[in-house]
């Protein structure tokens, strides 16, 4: 009969997840251009990347939603022949995700995951 060793209290994870959310462009990592066919969220627009570029100026969730709403307003102001409905849907989705998230970093991370 063997005796089980008691848990030493050391972290068993391969990496430390307590450091917070790490965004792709902040780490200067290239973004893979692969498409995950299991998800239908990839519409060709990298809204998360665009929002990440504005993180230095847009620091609160409310300001990020205002920026997204200005993008949506601009997209809807174009003529019907120039309007790209998939871009409008992508911005509307980003507004919904940002509204539901607790902070801008979490919203960007969620948008990155959903876009593949």
N, C-alpha and C positions, 0 to 999 in steps of 0.2 A: 504494500500500500504506500502510495506516495503522498507527500504533504504538499499542499498548494502554497506557493509563496505569496506573501501579502503584497499588495500594491504599494510601490515605493513613493508614489505621488508625482513621478516625473511625467511630463507631457509625452503622449504617445503619437501625436500628430507628426506628419512629415515636415510641416511648415508651421510657423507661428501665425495664427489667424487673428491674433489680438492687435495687430499693428493697424488695423483699419482697412478701408477699401483702397486698393491700389488700382488706379486707372491706367489704361494702356499707353496713352500719349504722355502722361506724366512720367512714365518709366522709360520713354523713348523706345518702346517696342513696336516693331512693325505690326500692322493689323493684317491678319491672314485674310486673303480674299477668297475663301472657300465658302461654298453655299451648303448649308445643312438642309437637306430635302425634307427632313422630318418637321421642320418648322415653316410655317407660311408667312412669317413676319418680315422676311427680307424683301424689301420693296425697292432696293437700289439706292436709298438715301441713308446717309450716316448722320442722323440727327444727333445721336449720342456724341459722335466726334465733334460736330459743330458746337454743341453745348460745352463740351470739355474745353474747347478753345476759348470760351468766354468765362471760364471759372475764375479768372483773376479779377474780372470786373463784376460778375454776377455771383454774389456770395450767399444769397438767401434763396429759399425756395420760391418765395413770392416774386422776387425779381426775375427768376428763371421762368416762371409761368408768364410774367409780363412780356419777356423777350419772345417766348414761344407764341403768345397771342399776337404780337406784332408781326412775326413771320407768317402766321396764319392769315392775318388781315391783308398783308402784302400779297400773299398767294391768291387770295380770293379777289383782289382788285384787278388782276390781270384779265384780259379778254377771254371769252370762252374758248377761242381757238388756241390761245397760248397757255391756258391753265392746265396744269398737270394734276389730275385728281389723285394720283397715287402719292404725290408730295403732300397734298392737302390732308389726306388720310394719315400719312406718317406724322405730320405735325400735330394733328388732333390726337393721335395715339400718344405722342410724347407729352402732350398737355395732361392727358388722363393719367399716365404713369407718374408724372411729376407731382400732380395733385395728390395722388395716393401715397407718395413716398414721404418719409420724414425729413429728408434733407436733399440738397442737390446732388451730392456724391452718390447717394443710394439710387436716385432717379437715373443718373447716367449709367451706373453699373447695371441696373435693370434693363435699360434700353440697349446696352451693349449685348447683354445675354439674349434678349429677344430678337436682335437683328442677326444673330449668328456669329 
